[in-house]
Protein backbone atom coordinates (compact mmCIF):
# COMPACT_ATOMS: atom_id res chain seq x y z
CA UNK A 1 0.00 0.00 0.00
CA UNK A 2 1.32 3.45 -0.89
CA UNK A 3 0.90 5.44 2.34
CA UNK A 4 2.31 8.66 0.89
CA UNK A 5 -0.45 8.85 -1.69
CA UNK A 6 -3.06 8.07 0.94
CA UNK A 7 -1.78 10.85 3.22
CA UNK A 8 -2.07 13.35 0.41
CA UNK A 9 -5.70 12.38 -0.10
CA UNK A 10 -6.53 12.62 3.59
CA UNK A 11 -4.76 15.97 3.88
CA UNK A 12 -6.71 17.31 0.91
CA UNK A 13 -10.00 16.12 2.40
CA UNK A 14 -9.18 17.77 5.74
CA UNK A 15 -8.32 21.06 4.01
CA UNK A 16 -11.57 20.94 2.04
CA UNK A 17 -13.60 20.27 5.20
CA UNK A 18 -11.91 23.17 7.01
CA UNK A 19 -12.51 25.48 4.05
CA UNK A 20 -16.20 24.55 3.97
CA UNK A 21 -16.53 25.14 7.72
CA UNK A 22 -14.87 28.55 7.42
CA UNK A 23 -17.10 29.46 4.48
CA UNK A 24 -20.25 28.50 6.41
CA UNK A 25 -19.11 30.51 9.45
CA UNK A 26 -18.43 33.57 7.27
CA UNK A 27 -21.82 33.27 5.57
CA UNK A 28 -23.57 33.07 8.94
CA UNK A 29 -21.55 36.00 10.31
CA UNK A 30 -22.24 38.30 7.35
CA UNK A 31 -25.79 37.14 6.59
CA UNK A 32 -27.45 40.34 7.85
CA UNK A 33 -25.04 42.60 5.96
CA UNK A 34 -25.60 40.64 2.74
CA UNK A 35 -29.39 40.81 3.08
CA UNK A 36 -29.30 44.56 3.78
CA UNK A 37 -27.05 45.04 0.75
CA UNK A 38 -29.52 43.25 -1.52
CA UNK A 39 -32.40 45.17 0.07
CA UNK A 40 -30.63 48.48 -0.61
CA UNK A 41 -29.90 47.43 -4.18
CA UNK A 42 -33.55 46.45 -4.67
CA UNK A 43 -34.70 49.82 -3.30
CA UNK A 44 -32.27 51.59 -5.63
CA UNK A 45 -33.63 49.74 -8.67
CA UNK A 46 -37.27 50.34 -7.71
CA UNK A 47 -36.51 54.02 -7.08
CA UNK A 48 -34.88 54.31 -10.50
CA UNK A 49 -37.89 52.68 -12.15
CA UNK A 50 -40.24 55.09 -10.35
CA UNK A 51 -38.14 58.08 -11.41
CA UNK A 52 -38.11 56.97 -15.05
CA UNK A 53 -41.86 56.40 -15.10
CA UNK A 54 -42.43 59.95 -13.79
CA UNK A 55 -40.51 61.55 -16.66
CA UNK A 56 -42.69 63.40 -19.18
CA UNK A 57 -43.23 61.42 -22.37
CA UNK A 58 -41.85 58.19 -20.89
CA UNK A 59 -44.30 57.42 -18.11
CA UNK A 60 -47.89 56.33 -18.46
ChimeraX attribute file (.defattr): number of C-alpha atoms within 10 A of each C-alpha:
attribute: neighborCount
match mode: 1-to-1
recipient: residues
	/A:1	5
	/A:2	6
	/A:3	8
	/A:4	8
	/A:5	9
	/A:6	11
	/A:7	11
	/A:8	11
	/A:9	12
	/A:10	11
	/A:11	11
	/A:12	12
	/A:13	12
	/A:14	12
	/A:15	12
	/A:16	12
	/A:17	12
	/A:18	12
	/A:19	12
	/A:20	12
	/A:21	12
	/A:22	12
	/A:23	12
	/A:24	11
	/A:25	12
	/A:26	11
	/A:27	13
	/A:28	11
	/A:29	11
	/A:30	10
	/A:31	12
	/A:32	10
	/A:33	11
	/A:34	13
	/A:35	11
	/A:36	11
	/A:37	12
	/A:38	11
	/A:39	12
	/A:40	12
	/A:41	12
	/A:42	12
	/A:43	12
	/A:44	12
	/A:45	12
	/A:46	12
	/A:47	12
	/A:48	12
	/A:49	12
	/A:50	12
	/A:51	11
	/A:52	13
	/A:53	13
	/A:54	12
	/A:55	10
	/A:56	8
	/A:57	8
	/A:58	8
	/A:59	11
	/A:60	7
